[in-house]
Amino acid sequence: MTATARTTLVLSGTGKTGHRVASGLAARGVPLRVGSRRAEPPFDWQDPTTWEPALRGVDAAYVAYYPDAAFPGAAAVVAAFANQAVAAGAQHLVLLADRGAAEAERCEQAVRDSGAEWTIIRAGFISQNFSEAFLVELVRAGVVALPAGEVAEPFTDAEDIADVAVAALTENGHEGMVHEVTGPRLLTFADAVGEIAREARRKVRYLPVTPEQFVSSLTGRGVPTEYATLLTGLLVEVFDGSRATVTDTVERVLGRAPRDFAQYAREAAATGVWDESAGSSGAGGRAR
Ligand SMILES: NC(=O)c1ccc[n+]([C@@H]2O[C@H](COP(=O)([O-])OP(=O)(O)OC[C@H]3O[C@@H](n4cnc5c(N)ncnc54)[C@H](OP(=O)(O)O)[C@@H]3O)[C@@H](O)[C@H]2O)c1
């Protein structure tokens, strides 16, 4: 791609990675359209009639499926979207997928099969889940209960994912590449929550719970049972220890080190997002 790019569609363009991708593209002067239900024109994954207006004049797209590429049924929707995007003239699709999740791999295949030039970004657990998604409420409440045991995870900064996506969308040489993006070191959830507690100067602890306990805690907070069950299944699938490796993708693609979790925790704490007095983030009901 993309010297001749017209408009780049950024799906989930107000979300954790998408709003950073949109900022990065805007900073490079790339014409872009945010794709989300609140955007104009609105884009809704659940309503394919909204796809055609969002795809008009689009040359490339950042495809971050909502709620999650690893949820059952995601691949069929991503396939339908990718095929429609190609038919509408899109030439390059950059998909955000989850490391180590079977349905996310099917999403990858769907994008590969679409006929577009493709780039896959596979990411681990996004650090900003603690500050820009539902975990923010657990941090504020002082107990982060998850069915993740003592597994080690290379917590991945949304800034790094977005910078890799922007590179893929604006520079040559990323077509047909799988960029597996991780943070620079492995931490357990106990380690990560400990770093958050230190930076936020608050008592916050990690509590490993069973999948059943996690479903109950979600439904107790008003999350629909079906969604709670899907999210729990996903966490159990990806926190089996198989993702406990780091990659050098950020160094290779961006020529800089990946952002460390400590830096993320320090900067997020400084915004006051974890202060006891902080209200709902507006992202509070979002699962990941
Ligand atoms: N979270 C993780 O740790 C993680 C790790 C690896 C990969 N991923 C992948 O990341 C992707 C999500 O990216 P993200 O975390 O950057 O996004 P996010 O923050 O979860 O997404 C929120 C965005 O989705 C939009 N949205 C919500 N419902 C929608 C709908 N029905 N149709 C269209 N847009 C909708 C929201 O805008 P509106 O409210 O305006 O619609 C908002 O822009 C998933 O596909 C997942 O597989 C996540």
The ligand as an ORCA input file, in Angstrom:
! r2SCAN-3c Opt
* xyz 0 1
  N      -8.221     -6.407     25.314
  C      -7.197     -7.196     25.111
  O      -6.435     -7.499     26.032
  C      -6.947     -7.711     23.724
  C      -5.786     -8.467     23.492
  C      -5.539     -8.906     22.186
  C      -6.420     -8.601     21.164
  N      -7.544     -7.882     21.439
  C      -8.468     -7.596     20.350
  O      -8.731     -6.242     20.352
  C      -9.983     -6.026     19.692
  C     -10.655     -4.844     20.334
  O      -9.788     -3.743     20.245
  P      -9.688     -2.683     21.410
  O      -9.425     -3.396     22.696
  O      -8.788     -1.611     20.948
  O     -11.189     -2.136     21.392
  P     -12.139     -1.775     22.609
  O     -11.511     -0.724     23.423
  O     -12.592     -3.029     23.269
  O     -13.341     -1.269     21.709
  C     -14.213     -0.313     22.000
  C     -14.638      0.264     20.644
  O     -15.563     -0.621     20.024
  C     -16.657      0.159     19.545
  N     -17.829     -0.716     19.521
  C     -18.521     -1.248     20.561
  N     -19.537     -2.000     20.124
  C     -19.504     -1.937     18.755
  C     -20.315     -2.489     17.726
  N     -21.372     -3.275     17.982
  N     -19.999     -2.204     16.445
  C     -18.946     -1.401     16.148
  N     -18.136     -0.861     17.082
  C     -18.423     -1.126     18.379
  C     -16.738      1.318     20.531
  O     -17.354      2.446     19.988
  P     -18.957      2.674     20.042
  O     -19.351      2.479     21.469
  O     -19.138      4.071     19.527
  O     -19.551      1.677     19.114
  C     -15.247      1.618     20.733
  O     -14.759      2.387     19.662
  C     -10.778     -7.311     19.844
  O     -11.168     -7.788     18.583
  C      -9.811     -8.268     20.521
  O      -9.828     -9.511     19.864
  C      -7.817     -7.430     22.680
*
